[in-house]
Amino acid sequence: MRVLVLGGDGYLGWPTALHLSDKGHDVAVLDNFARRGYDAELGVESLVPIASLADRIATWQELSGRTITSYEGDLLDAEFLFEAVRDFAPDAVVHYAEQRSAPYSMIDREHAVYTQHNNVIGNLNLLYAIAEIDPAIHLVKLGTMGEYGTPNVDIEEGWLDLEHNGRSDRVLFPKRPGSFYHLTKVHDSHNIEFTCRAWGLRATDLNQGVVYGQQTPQTALDPRLATRFDYDAVFGTVLNRFVIQAVLGQPLTVYGKGTQTRGLIDIRDTVECIRLAVEHPAEPGEFRVFNQMTESMSVAGIADLVADRFPGPVQIEHLENPRTEAPEHYYNVKHTGLVELGLQPHLLSDTLIESMFDIVGANKHRVNPEKLRPAVRWRGALKS
């Protein structure tokens, strides 16, 4: 199949492109390199050095003999996007090309507006491109488990069978997102579902949990193929941050009591989930939703696990939670759809955590310790 990966220079986009190429698909990547720009803005960089996209593509061709096509541009530029889709003529489009950080979206009004405009309008341009160029293209869109919030009922895979006043219907699962970033993902889901219903498009919405890890079999082949390892309090995910703090001898910073529960997924499972979705497309007119996670754990539980596995003393520090979220909540997520398609999950293991300690140890000189502490507060966004 021909697969266009939007955001193909990013943390997940690049390993996804490699994984799909390695499995025999013809792959193209599209990116505007905004993620590298956020590093410059925030004064931080990936823990693991990352090569330019051109060098990455050349290295992959050198090692595998396979070519990855690249397009440089922005989804907000509809003319460019339409031309890229026409030129590559994909069977599937994998959409990662959005600002992906909740804290970044909560810095202030400007960052909230940027995130909403960039994500929602870019996705809307993409829907029009698919509808006008080739409605048979299968859209595989990365959402987030954060769309759901923490309802006091089981979280189904996207849809809910509802009974009310003696009548029943099947509706999109109610959403209660926790940031302006998560709200963009909800808006995207609604826009995609509408275009499936109104225009007959086909789409798979993958509501993903917190990703951990930095290596896939393909990125591990050569340092020039490495993907990002974000550790800062704005873009870094919680397990990655705890591993770095342990290696540096700093306390693991748990927000609040740490009883908040997160859905988790290994980066190797992320790229495999995308492959499964691409190779088993939704039907025309179908808006299909999978909850892309493999296990769940409390933030305090993650901290305890890292502390237990690290070969040295580790302290845990509880900070005031900068976010607005329930400190304790029910959390039971249905996530069977991808397993039914063939996913064999990598659950969080001692071996994986120990390998992350090694990666951090080799690159700890690149850490800016000041960037590990939370500086963005949800209510602080109102100050500007």
Buried (B, 14 or more C-beta within 10 A) or exposed (E): BBBBBBBBBBBBBBBBBBBBBBBEBBBBBBBBEBBBEBBEEBEBBBBBEBBEBEEBBBBBEEBBEBBBBBBBBBBBBBEBBBBBBEEBEBBBBBBBBBBBBBBBBBBBEEBBEBBBEBBBBBBBBBBBBBBEBEBEBBBBBBBBBBBBBBBEEEBBBBBBEEEEEEEEEEEBBEBEBBBBBBBBBBBBBBBBBEBBEEBBBBBBBBBBBBBBBBBBEBBEBBEBBBBBBBBBBBBBBBBBBBBBBBBBEBBBBBBBEBBBBBBBBBBBBBBBBBBBBBBBBBEEBBBBBBBBBBBBBBBBBBBBBBBEBBEEEBEBEBEEBBBEBBEEEEBEBEBEBBBEBEBEBBEBEEEBBEBBBEBBEEBEEBBEEEBBEBBBBBEEBEEE
